[in-house]
């Protein structure tokens, strides 16, 4: 898929061939002339040629996706520039759309109190922390935020970092090593995979939300390793279902592992007052060793954090490379997250309404005959399509209907499980939600009736085009 070409109608093989020929003509102009003089002077050859980025397998895979999109007339649904502050509504290229692609579940990104906190912090501290917190980047607003995060989760301490992705990666690499074992849900976030791979520990996945499979791995492998860490997501970001936290705690007591729960999409969403998985299931938060969360979703900021025992936080502040060697979280972002956290605590009705809107939307989707997979009906709601081509086409059709919702395609999910992913917002109206459900069902049926799917692509033509 590409942003710089107009869509080509998906029709017969001649249309697809013309699209591929057009793409060839576009890329041919960018190819270097092999007759040009090589570096090193006349007649000399380099000892070793500089590798070409275009030879990277991931680049070639991207070109396959682009060619397939052009061949079927599908515009790239990603990197759409939003003008203004997207919430339940957004503006793209001057047009207003209902928006289902924002993490701003509680509508705090545009709240004047959150904005004022950020502005005041800039006036007092400047735009940047200007150093790692270890050196000279520590500000009172960091300490205030971390105190609130710890209290929110009901644990001893917390540490905030500049990136949610980095938070998972650097925490895992700080705590785990070559003699350790990491067991994670097969659908865990990529940041956890990156940390597990980087730390050198033995890594195994268990079937999604299958804790019997997890226990079999514990019985088979844990005795061979110094320490064991089990990692799950409280609310899974692709499927919208929940980890069985009570059962995980039982296994932790029985097998003696560290339990890490990624609450990126659960904070502000799960539980009567938005305190996440522990509140939702009514368990003691101290029975989870490592609570991870992000500041970029319901707290309307950016960054990530870890909450847990004081000894854990002290260790991360002293030895986690992503914290020690990274600049401190900008004071304005820390202040915005701190104020947003206050509002979540003071206005639990926001969480109640988000629950109501989410459950209502799931009901509307099911009434329209759509498949929402295993989602539990909390803010993250997929509509299962199956085929990646159909999911991309459906996203385009929804945009034409005035609805911005993004597809999740292979390789982000296995081929055959592509979907549209709807994020529900506190400000969504029932009218918006009902309309979105009806339009999704109508558009998907049109695409199914056309018979267009991944098999519509002549893969030999596409592979020939990208030179693989």
Beta strands, then each sheet from edge to edge (+ up, - down):
strand 1: 89-92
strand 2: 95-99
strand 3: 157-161
strand 4: 181-185
strand 5: 202-206
strand 6: 228-233
strand 7: 258-262
strand 8: 290-294
strand 9: 304-308
strand 10: 380-386
strand 11: 403-404
strand 12: 406-408
strand 13: 418-423
sheet 1: 1+ 2- 11-
sheet 2: 3+ 9- 8+ 7+ 6+ 4+ 5+
sheet 3: 10+ 13- 12+
end
